[in-house]
Amino acid sequence: MKKVLIVCGNGLGSSFIVEMNVKKIIKELNKEAEVSHTDLTSAKSETADIILSARDIAEHLSNHSAQVFGLSNLLDNNKIKEILSENL
């Protein structure tokens, strides 16, 4: 099962909201994945297959083994759905 990690600066508000949206989208796509959220510092040492974050955060994760997607709008569920449907 693939792991999707949502990353924001502090790992609190925005990443938690996006995590809930991602879980809903995965269910709509009839797919399965492990989904969690974290802060930038912790993300660097966590394993994941897909990382979703704001564009400025994504730049700091360019060396991560996961596919990193930097979003201009973390609440753009259509873009998130597009990314997940193509990569899960």
C-alpha positions as CSV (number, residue, x, y, z in Angstrom):
1,M,0.0,0.0,0.0
2,K,1.3,3.4,-0.9
3,K,1.9,6.1,1.7
4,V,0.8,9.7,1.1
5,L,2.3,12.3,3.4
6,I,1.0,15.8,3.6
7,V,3.6,18.3,4.8
8,C,3.2,21.9,6.0
9,G,5.5,24.1,8.0
10,N,4.3,23.1,11.5
11,G,2.4,19.9,10.8
12,L,-0.8,21.2,12.4
13,G,-3.6,23.1,10.8
14,S,-3.3,23.1,7.0
15,S,-1.8,19.6,6.7
16,F,-4.5,18.1,8.9
17,I,-7.2,19.7,6.7
18,V,-5.5,18.4,3.5
19,E,-5.2,15.0,5.1
20,M,-8.9,14.8,5.6
21,N,-9.5,15.9,2.0
22,V,-7.0,13.4,0.6
23,K,-8.7,10.5,2.5
24,K,-12.0,11.6,1.0
25,I,-10.6,11.8,-2.5
26,I,-8.9,8.4,-2.2
27,K,-12.2,6.9,-1.2
28,E,-13.9,8.6,-4.2
29,L,-11.3,7.1,-6.5
30,N,-11.9,3.7,-5.0
31,K,-8.2,3.4,-4.1
32,E,-6.3,2.6,-0.9
33,A,-3.4,4.4,0.7
34,E,-2.0,5.2,4.1
35,V,-2.4,8.9,4.7
36,S,-0.7,11.1,7.3
37,H,0.4,14.6,7.9
38,T,3.6,16.1,9.4
39,D,5.8,19.1,9.6
40,L,8.7,19.9,7.3
41,T,11.5,18.8,9.6
42,S,9.9,15.4,10.4
43,A,9.1,14.8,6.8
44,K,12.7,14.7,5.8
45,S,13.2,11.5,7.8
46,E,9.8,9.8,7.1
47,T,9.2,7.3,4.3
48,A,6.5,8.0,1.8
49,D,5.6,7.3,-1.8
50,I,3.9,10.6,-2.4
51,I,4.3,14.0,-0.7
52,L,1.8,16.8,-1.1
53,S,2.8,20.2,0.2
54,A,2.7,23.9,-0.6
55,R,5.2,24.8,-3.4
56,D,7.6,26.6,-1.0
57,I,7.7,23.6,1.3
58,A,8.2,21.2,-1.6
59,E,11.4,23.0,-2.6
60,H,12.9,21.8,0.7
61,L,12.0,18.2,0.0
62,S,13.6,17.9,-3.4
63,N,16.1,15.2,-2.1
64,H,13.3,13.0,-0.6
65,S,12.8,9.6,-2.2
66,A,9.1,10.2,-2.6
67,Q,7.4,11.9,-5.5
68,V,7.0,15.4,-4.2
69,F,4.1,17.6,-5.5
70,G,4.2,21.3,-4.6
71,L,0.7,22.9,-4.8
72,S,0.0,26.5,-5.3
73,N,-3.2,26.0,-3.4
74,L,-3.4,23.3,-0.8
75,L,-7.1,23.3,-0.8
76,D,-7.4,22.7,-4.6
77,N,-9.1,19.3,-4.4
78,N,-9.4,19.0,-8.1
79,K,-5.6,19.2,-8.5
80,I,-5.1,16.8,-5.6
81,K,-7.5,14.3,-7.2
82,E,-5.6,14.6,-10.5
83,I,-2.3,13.9,-8.8
84,L,-3.7,10.9,-6.8
85,S,-5.5,9.4,-9.7
86,E,-2.3,9.4,-11.8
87,N,0.1,8.2,-9.0
88,L,-1.7,5.8,-6.7
